[in-house]
């Protein structure tokens, strides 16, 4: 019996960023929410500091082109809405989506879970390499270390087969 079946999770949150790992995390979160008849929150946190110096027009050091920012948010809105539709088709009655700006690590580990009453956080395994993890730490590592809710790090597909590494 899987650990996610032992507890009766009422509010499941899955963090997405457009990666293959996040897509698998959504699939697992949908399965968990369905089994537990939970409310599912699909969230994406846009980290503006990672988007600096993108686009044609720069407005000073560390500035983000507003058009690029709007375009990126629209892209994530569409992605998250697609995941919501997928969850609804799978039979999840209560699905909320949130696309917000902020620091991904603290939003996923602390702020959003507290605000939404989350009791299970589902996120994909990190896509960064060992050097990047040592330099900046992965979001998954931070969430595991700092969340007050249970955390499920997705490393396998729905049949529990290992995912291809990037």
C-alpha positions in Angstrom: 0.0 0.0 0.0 1.4 3.4 -1.0 2.0 6.0 1.6 -0.3 8.4 -0.1 -3.2 5.9 0.4 -2.5 5.6 4.2 -3.5 9.2 5.0 -6.8 10.9 4.1 -5.5 14.0 2.4 -8.1 16.7 2.0 -6.1 19.4 0.3 -3.5 18.4 -2.2 -1.2 20.9 -3.9 0.9 20.2 -7.0 3.6 22.7 -8.1 4.1 23.0 -11.9 6.8 24.7 -14.0 6.3 23.3 -17.5 8.9 20.5 -17.0 8.4 16.8 -17.7 8.8 16.1 -14.0 6.0 18.6 -13.2 3.7 16.9 -15.7 4.3 13.5 -14.0 3.7 15.2 -10.6 0.3 16.4 -11.9 -0.6 12.9 -13.0 0.2 11.5 -9.5 -1.5 14.4 -7.7 -4.7 13.8 -9.7 -4.6 10.1 -8.8 -4.1 10.9 -5.1 -6.8 13.5 -5.1 -9.2 11.1 -6.8 -8.5 8.3 -4.3 -8.9 10.6 -1.4 -11.7 12.7 -2.8 -9.6 15.7 -2.1 -9.6 19.2 -3.3 -6.7 19.7 -5.8 -4.7 22.9 -6.1 -2.6 23.2 -9.2 -0.1 26.1 -8.7 2.8 27.7 -10.6 5.1 30.3 -9.1 6.8 32.6 -11.5 10.1 33.6 -10.1 10.8 37.0 -11.6 14.5 37.0 -10.5 15.0 34.1 -12.9 13.4 36.1 -15.7 15.6 39.2 -15.5 17.2 40.4 -18.7 14.8 38.6 -21.0 13.4 40.2 -24.1 14.4 43.2 -26.3 13.7 46.2 -24.1 15.7 46.5 -20.9 14.8 49.0 -18.2 17.9 49.0 -16.2 19.9 46.3 -14.4 17.8 43.3 -13.4 14.7 44.6 -15.1 12.2 42.4 -16.9 10.5 43.4 -20.2 6.8 43.6 -19.2 5.7 42.1 -22.5 7.9 39.1 -21.9 6.6 38.7 -18.4 3.0 39.0 -19.6 3.7 36.4 -22.3 5.3 34.0 -19.8 2.4 34.4 -17.4 -0.1 33.8 -20.1 1.8 30.6 -21.2 1.7 29.3 -17.6 -2.0 30.3 -17.2 -2.8 28.1 -20.2 -0.7 25.2 -19.0 -2.3 25.2 -15.6 -5.8 25.5 -17.1 -5.0 22.5 -19.2 -4.0 20.5 -16.1 -7.2 21.7 -14.4 -9.2 20.3 -17.3 -7.3 17.1 -17.1 -8.1 16.8 -13.4 -11.8 17.6 -14.0 -12.0 14.9 -16.7 -10.4 12.4 -14.3 -13.3 13.0 -11.8 -11.8 15.6 -9.4 -14.8 17.8 -8.4 -12.8 20.5 -6.6 -9.9 21.9 -8.5 -8.4 25.4 -8.1 -5.5 26.9 -10.1 -3.1 29.6 -9.0 -0.4 31.3 -11.1 1.5 33.8 -9.0 4.7 35.7 -8.8 7.2 35.1 -6.0 10.1 33.0 -4.8 9.2 29.4 -5.8 10.8 27.7 -2.9 9.1 29.7 -0.1 5.8 30.0 -1.9 5.6 26.2 -2.4 7.0 25.2 1.0 5.4 27.8 3.3 3.1 30.5 2.0 0.7 28.7 -0.3 0.3 25.6 1.9 -0.5 27.9 4.9 -2.9 30.0 2.8 -4.7 27.1 1.3 -4.6 24.6 4.2 -2.6 22.1 2.3 -1.8 18.7 3.8 0.1 17.1 0.9 2.5 18.9 -1.5 3.4 17.0 -4.7 6.3 18.2 -6.8 8.5 16.7 -9.5 12.1 15.7 -8.7 14.6 18.3 -9.6 15.8 18.8 -13.1 19.1 20.5 -12.1 22.4 18.8 -12.0 24.6 18.1 -8.9 26.7 21.3 -9.3 23.6 23.5 -9.6 22.0 21.8 -6.6 25.2 22.5 -4.5 25.3 26.1 -5.7 21.6 27.1 -5.4 19.8 24.1 -4.0 16.8 22.7 -5.8 13.2 23.7 -5.1 12.3 20.1 -4.3 15.1 19.9 -1.7 14.0 23.2 -0.1 10.3 22.1 0.0 11.2 18.8 1.7 13.3 20.5 4.3 10.9 23.4 5.1 7.3 22.4 4.5 4.9 21.8 7.4 2.8 19.4 5.2 3.7 16.0 3.8 5.7 16.2 0.6 5.7 13.7 -2.2 8.6 13.9 -4.7 7.6 12.3 -8.0 10.4 10.2 -9.5 8.3 7.6 -11.3 5.3 7.5 -13.7 1.8 6.3 -12.8 3.0 2.7 -13.1 5.9 3.5 -10.7 8.4 3.0 -13.5 11.5 5.3 -13.3 11.3 8.4 -15.4 13.9 9.1 -18.1 16.5 11.5 -16.9 16.8 14.8 -18.7 
